[in-house]
Amino acid sequence: MAEPKPMETAPRDGRKITVLWTDRDGQENESIAQYRAPERLKQAGGDWDESDAGWWAYVDSDTQKRIEPHGWKPADSGDEDE
């Protein structure tokens, strides 16, 4: 399995990647996440602002949450060159 890469190198173009993050209980998590820029959020409709930009992941089957990941891997583990 590939070592996680620093978040500064993660793609912010809307593609989904696997991220590593720690929740408020100190639990380490691995989730599929997507960076959402303000302009993309506004295109989708709704009342979004700059504070809504960031990494978003499903924390259960119905709930998305903005998270602060500390590492990432390509979502498709077969594509190591991303």
C-alpha positions as CSV (number, residue, x, y, z in Angstrom):
1,M,0.0,0.0,0.0
2,A,1.3,3.4,-0.9
3,E,2.4,5.9,1.8
4,P,0.1,8.9,2.2
5,K,1.1,12.1,0.5
6,P,1.0,15.5,2.0
7,M,-2.2,17.4,1.6
8,E,-0.4,20.3,0.0
9,T,0.0,18.0,-3.1
10,A,-3.6,16.8,-3.2
11,P,-5.6,17.6,-6.4
12,R,-8.2,20.4,-5.8
13,D,-9.9,20.0,-9.1
14,G,-13.0,18.2,-7.9
15,R,-11.9,14.6,-8.3
16,K,-12.4,12.2,-5.4
17,I,-9.4,10.9,-3.5
18,T,-8.8,8.8,-0.4
19,V,-7.9,11.0,2.6
20,L,-6.7,10.3,6.1
21,W,-8.1,12.4,8.9
22,T,-8.6,12.3,12.7
23,D,-12.0,12.9,14.1
24,R,-12.7,14.9,17.3
25,D,-12.5,11.6,19.4
26,G,-9.0,11.0,18.1
27,Q,-10.1,8.2,15.8
28,E,-8.0,7.8,12.7
29,N,-10.2,7.6,9.5
30,E,-9.7,6.8,5.9
31,S,-12.5,8.2,3.6
32,I,-13.2,9.2,0.0
33,A,-13.2,13.0,-0.1
34,Q,-13.5,15.8,-2.6
35,Y,-12.2,19.4,-2.4
36,R,-15.0,21.8,-3.0
37,A,-14.0,25.3,-4.1
38,P,-16.5,28.2,-3.5
39,E,-17.2,28.6,-7.2
40,R,-18.1,24.9,-7.6
41,L,-20.4,25.1,-4.5
42,K,-22.2,28.1,-5.9
43,Q,-22.7,26.4,-9.3
44,A,-24.5,23.6,-7.5
45,G,-27.0,26.1,-6.0
46,G,-27.7,27.0,-2.4
47,D,-26.3,29.6,0.0
48,W,-22.5,28.9,0.0
49,D,-19.7,31.2,1.0
50,E,-15.9,31.1,1.3
51,S,-16.0,29.3,4.7
52,D,-17.7,26.3,3.1
53,A,-14.7,25.6,0.9
54,G,-12.6,22.6,1.8
55,W,-12.4,18.8,1.9
56,W,-15.8,17.1,2.2
57,A,-16.4,13.4,3.0
58,Y,-19.3,11.2,3.9
59,V,-19.1,10.3,7.6
60,D,-22.0,7.9,7.3
61,S,-24.3,6.9,4.5
62,D,-26.4,10.1,4.7
63,T,-24.1,12.7,6.2
64,Q,-21.4,14.8,4.5
65,K,-18.9,16.8,6.7
66,R,-16.1,19.2,6.0
67,I,-12.9,17.6,7.3
68,E,-9.3,18.5,7.8
69,P,-7.3,15.6,6.3
70,H,-3.6,15.2,7.0
71,G,-2.7,12.8,4.1
72,W,-4.0,11.5,0.9
73,K,-3.8,8.7,-1.7
74,P,-5.3,8.3,-5.1
75,A,-8.9,7.0,-4.8
76,D,-8.1,4.3,-7.4
77,S,-5.2,2.4,-5.8
78,G,-4.3,1.0,-9.2
79,D,-3.2,4.5,-10.5
80,E,0.0,5.3,-8.5
81,D,1.1,8.1,-10.9
82,E,-1.6,10.6,-9.9
